[in-house]
């Protein structure tokens, strides 16, 4: 990022990225909700995409959920499937 900014300041074009572009999903779950797939199941299914799980502070949990999960993927289709799998609640 800084190299790109320096190039722009010097009047040069922004250099191409050396990294594969990825989608990043930040999603949450509630402790008192039942989901079709358990936490163990979704984390096993997306073990290679999983980056972090964070317990949310109580001040944010009511609005945002109790647990935050972050995952990355190069595929938009897989991103949509992850959203579905993490969010689908059991009836």
C-alpha positions in Angstrom: 0.0 0.0 0.0 2.7 2.5 1.0 4.7 1.6 -2.1 1.6 2.3 -4.2 1.1 5.7 -2.5 4.8 6.6 -3.0 4.5 5.7 -6.7 1.4 8.0 -7.1 3.2 10.9 -5.3 6.2 10.4 -7.6 3.9 10.6 -10.7 4.2 6.9 -11.5 1.3 4.5 -12.0 0.0 2.5 -9.1 1.8 -0.9 -9.2 -0.1 -4.1 -9.8 -0.8 -6.1 -6.7 1.5 -9.1 -5.9 -1.3 -10.8 -4.0 -4.4 -12.7 -5.2 -7.5 -10.7 -4.6 -9.7 -12.2 -1.9 -13.2 -11.7 -0.6 -13.3 -11.3 3.2 -16.4 -12.4 5.1 -17.0 -11.0 8.6 -20.1 -12.7 10.0 -21.5 -13.3 13.4 -23.6 -15.7 15.4 -25.7 -15.5 18.5 -25.0 -17.8 21.5 -28.7 -18.4 22.1 -29.7 -19.3 18.5 -29.9 -22.7 16.9 -28.3 -23.0 13.4 -28.6 -25.7 10.8 -24.9 -26.3 10.8 -23.1 -26.3 14.2 -20.0 -24.1 14.8 -17.9 -27.3 14.5 -19.5 -28.2 11.2 -19.0 -24.8 9.5 -15.4 -24.4 10.9 -14.6 -27.9 9.6 -16.1 -27.2 6.2 -14.2 -23.9 5.9 -11.1 -24.8 7.7 -8.8 -23.5 4.9 -10.8 -20.2 4.6 -11.1 -19.6 8.4 -9.0 -16.7 9.8 -10.3 -15.8 13.2 -13.1 -16.1 15.8 -13.6 -13.4 18.4 -15.9 -13.3 21.3 -17.7 -9.9 21.0 -17.8 -7.6 24.0 -21.2 -7.5 25.7 -21.6 -3.8 24.6 -21.6 -4.9 21.0 -23.1 -8.4 21.2 -26.7 -7.3 21.4 -26.5 -5.6 18.0 -23.8 -7.6 16.3 -23.9 -11.1 17.7 -21.9 -12.9 20.4 -19.2 -14.4 18.1 -17.5 -12.8 15.1 -16.0 -15.1 12.4 -13.7 -13.9 9.6 -13.0 -16.0 6.5 -11.4 -15.3 3.1 -12.0 -16.8 -0.3 -11.1 -16.0 -3.9 -14.6 -17.1 -5.0 -17.7 -14.9 -4.9 -19.8 -18.1 -5.1 -18.1 -19.6 -2.1 -18.5 -16.4 -0.2 -22.3 -16.6 -0.8 -22.3 -20.2 0.3 -20.4 -19.3 3.5 -22.9 -16.5 4.3 -25.7 -19.1 3.9 -24.0 -21.8 5.9 -23.1 -19.5 8.8 -26.5 -17.7 8.9 -29.1 -20.4 8.3 -31.1 -20.9 11.5 -32.7 -24.2 12.5 -36.5 -24.0 12.6 
